[in-house]
Each structure stands twice: as C-alpha cells, then as structure tokens.
Amino acid sequence: GLNGSIYFDARGLQANGAIDTYGLYDHSLREAATLARNKSSYHVVLDDAEPTMTAVPNVALYIGWYKLRAYDDVFSFNSGAIGYHMASAEAVNVHDPAERGWCKNALERGITATLGSVGEPYLDAFPEPARFTALLLTGHYSLVEVYYLTNRYISWRMVLFGDPLYNPMKGRSPI
C-alpha cells in the first residue's frame, strides 16, 4: 500500500484561460494537495514555487514538474510508492546506464509504479493530477484503471510502468 507522505510539486502558475494547459495542470496539483489533505490522513506536502523540490523523503505518492531528462536524486521512495514527473521524453530509454530521464532512475531507486513519455506527448497527455489522486485514493480502481480513466488520450507516446492490477488503497481507502 501507500505508506509515507504525499508530495505535489507545483510551480505557482495561474491558469490564463481554458487552453492554458500549464496553468491548468499546475492548478490541478494544488487541487490534488487539498483533496489529499481533506480526505486522507497522509502528511501532504505542496511546493508551489520554482525551482523543483530539493528533498523528498518518505514518498508514498509524488506528482510534479519538470526537470527535463535530468533526474534529481532527491527522492526516497517507500515500498509501494507511485509517482510521475510531467516532462517530455522521461521514458525514452530504461536500459541505457547513462539515461537521465525520470522513469529509469525512479525505478532504479525503488518507485513501484510510474509513467512517462517516449517522445513529446504534450502536457495534456499526462493524467490530470487531481483526478489521478482522487481515483487512486478511493481504492475502487487498479493502477491501470486510474491511469486510463485520467488520461485524455490513448497514446503510443505514453507508457505506464508497474503492476497494472496494483491497488494500494483497496480495503483501506480514506475517501
């Protein structure tokens, strides 16, 4: 299951209209933090400013931005942790020892499930953070169901790593 803290790494962006994807996704990170605080007993950390977080210990769930192909080794993933980093091409290669993308490095450092893109998918191909968090915390859906229910496109550019049937909240949902 998910044990530890929940982290959301926003950038302090405000949406400037209905098509400002960066502002909308940043707002969704703040909504996800509010939801997790109000509906669960998890310790929730929201960083709402640049730059990205510098220390992320005891991770149960992490969703954030944006260090393109430059994984920062600041995460301590607990067993069962889920997380994703909204940046292009973070899953280009998971076999190259020199790969600096999020997916390979997070998996090597103990994350249980993550997702990323193999090319430029555009931001709205990523699961919307507040919806992803809300569905995950219900315990009603497996990882793959949460992923597909919150993904706007079925895209060959996005990939999910982890047991598709993993449901860390089944039988212990706070929502």
C-alpha positions in Angstrom: 0.0 0.0 0.0 0.9 3.7 0.1 2.8 4.5 3.2 4.6 7.7 3.9 4.0 11.3 2.6 2.3 12.6 -0.4 4.1 15.3 -2.4 2.9 17.7 -5.1 5.5 19.9 -6.8 3.7 22.8 -8.5 5.2 25.9 -10.0 2.9 28.7 -8.8 1.4 29.1 -12.2 -2.1 30.5 -12.6 -4.3 29.4 -15.5 -4.8 32.1 -18.1 -7.9 30.8 -19.9 -9.3 27.4 -20.7 -6.5 26.4 -23.0 -3.5 27.3 -20.8 -2.5 23.7 -20.1 0.4 24.6 -17.9 -1.7 26.8 -15.6 -4.5 24.2 -15.5 -2.2 21.3 -14.6 -0.4 23.5 -12.0 -3.8 24.3 -10.5 -4.6 20.6 -10.6 -1.5 19.9 -8.5 -2.8 22.4 -5.8 -6.3 20.8 -6.0 -4.8 17.3 -5.5 -2.9 18.6 -2.4 -6.2 20.0 -1.0 -8.0 16.8 -1.7 -5.4 14.6 -0.1 -5.2 16.8 3.0 -9.0 16.9 3.4 -9.8 13.3 2.6 -6.9 11.4 4.0 -4.6 11.1 7.0 -1.5 11.3 4.9 1.1 14.0 5.5 0.8 16.2 2.4 3.5 18.5 1.1 2.8 21.1 -1.6 5.6 23.0 -3.1 4.0 25.8 -5.1 7.1 27.6 -6.4 10.1 27.2 -8.6 12.5 25.5 -8.5 11.6 21.9 -8.0 11.8 20.3 -4.6 15.3 19.6 -3.2 14.5 16.9 -0.6 11.6 14.4 -0.9 11.8 11.8 1.8 9.4 9.0 2.8 7.5 9.1 -0.5 4.1 7.3 -0.9 2.9 9.4 -3.8 4.6 12.1 -5.9 3.3 14.1 -8.8 5.2 17.1 -10.1 7.2 19.0 -12.7 9.7 19.3 -14.6 13.4 18.7 -14.8 13.6 17.6 -18.4 15.7 14.5 -18.8 17.7 15.4 -15.7 16.6 13.2 -12.8 17.3 14.8 -9.4 18.3 12.2 -6.9 16.3 13.8 -4.0 13.6 11.1 -3.6 13.4 8.4 -1.0 10.6 6.1 -2.3 8.9 3.8 0.2 7.8 0.3 -0.8 4.6 0.7 -2.9 5.3 4.3 -3.9 3.7 5.7 -7.0 4.8 8.8 -8.8 5.2 10.7 -12.1 7.0 13.7 -13.4 5.3 15.8 -16.0 8.0 16.3 -18.6 8.5 15.1 -22.1 10.6 12.1 -23.0 11.1 10.8 -19.5 10.7 7.2 -20.6 12.9 7.3 -23.8 15.1 4.5 -22.5 15.1 2.4 -19.4 18.1 0.3 -20.3 20.9 2.7 -21.1 23.1 3.2 -18.0 23.6 6.8 -18.9 19.9 7.6 -19.2 19.0 10.7 -17.1 15.2 10.6 -17.5 12.7 10.2 -14.7 11.3 6.7 -15.3 14.5 4.7 -15.4 16.0 6.5 -12.5 12.9 6.4 -10.3 12.5 2.7 -11.0 16.1 2.0 -10.1 15.7 4.0 -6.9 12.7 2.0 -5.7 9.5 3.5 -7.0 6.8 0.8 -7.5 4.9 2.5 -10.3 5.5 5.4 -12.6 4.6 6.7 -16.1 6.3 8.8 -18.7 6.5 9.6 -22.4 8.8 8.3 -25.1 8.5 11.5 -27.0 6.7 14.8 -27.0 3.1 13.9 -26.0 2.1 17.4 -25.0 1.2 18.1 -21.4 -2.5 17.1 -21.6 -1.5 13.5 -22.5 -0.4 13.1 -18.8 -3.0 12.1 -16.3 -4.5 15.2 -14.7 -3.1 15.2 -11.1 -6.3 15.9 -9.0 -8.3 13.3 -10.9 -5.5 10.7 -10.7 -5.1 11.3 -6.9 -8.8 11.2 -6.2 -9.4 8.0 -8.1 -6.3 6.3 -6.7 -7.2 7.2 -3.1 -10.7 5.7 -3.4 -9.3 2.2 -3.6 -12.0 1.3 -6.2 -9.6 1.2 -9.1 -6.4 -0.6 -10.0 -3.4 1.4 -11.2 -4.1 0.8 -14.9 -7.8 1.8 -14.4 -6.7 5.0 -12.6 -4.2 5.7 -15.4 -6.7 5.2 -18.2 -9.6 7.0 -16.5 -7.4 10.1 -16.0 -5.6 10.0 -19.4 -7.2 12.1 -22.1 -5.7 10.2 -24.9 -4.7 6.6 -25.6 -1.3 7.4 -26.9 1.6 5.4 -28.1 3.9 8.1 -26.6 2.9 7.3 -23.0 3.9 4.3 -21.0 2.9 3.0 -17.6 5.5 1.1 -15.5 4.2 -1.2 -12.7 1.7 -3.9 -12.0 -1.4 -2.9 -13.8 -3.6 -4.6 -11.1 -1.8 -2.8 -8.2 -4.4 -1.2 -6.0 -2.6 0.2 -2.9 -5.8 1.6 -1.3 -8.0 -1.4 -1.7 -9.8 -2.1 1.6 -8.2 0.9 3.3 -9.4 3.9 1.3 -9.7 7.2 3.2 -12.2 8.5 0.6 
